[in-house]
Amino acid sequence: MFIALSKTHAKKHHQMFVQKYIYDQLISSLRERCLTL
């Protein structure tokens, strides 16, 4: 029971991490685009 719970928690944490990474990538690319303009 506890193992399954921790597995789902880890999955949720991983999704949050991936979303934050994608968000950071978007922000940095937008910044570069604004600088080149």
Wavefront OBJ file of the C-alpha trace (Angstrom):
o trace
v 0.000 0.000 0.000
v 2.682 2.475 1.037
v 4.873 1.557 -1.945
v 2.042 2.227 -4.402
v 1.343 5.556 -2.699
v 4.972 6.641 -2.925
v 5.076 5.572 -6.590
v 2.141 7.819 -7.516
v 3.679 10.639 -5.489
v 6.973 10.256 -7.359
v 5.121 10.294 -10.677
v 3.324 13.512 -9.743
v 6.603 15.068 -8.625
v 8.225 14.069 -11.918
v 5.398 15.664 -13.920
v 5.822 18.906 -11.966
v 9.572 18.816 -12.605
v 9.083 18.277 -16.341
v 6.514 21.075 -16.545
v 8.883 23.451 -14.732
v 11.728 22.465 -17.081
v 9.598 23.096 -20.188
v 8.438 26.411 -18.716
v 12.037 27.477 -18.044
v 13.028 26.525 -21.590
v 10.165 28.588 -23.029
v 11.080 31.625 -20.929
v 14.756 31.458 -21.895
v 13.951 31.067 -25.603
v 11.528 34.001 -25.436
v 14.196 36.096 -23.714
v 16.726 35.280 -26.448
v 14.164 36.150 -29.121
v 13.452 39.519 -27.503
v 17.173 40.251 -27.222
v 17.807 39.461 -30.882
v 14.923 41.742 -31.914
l 1 2 3 4 5 6 7 8 9 10 11 12 13 14 15 16 17 18 19 20 21 22 23 24 25 26 27 28 29 30 31 32 33 34 35 36 37
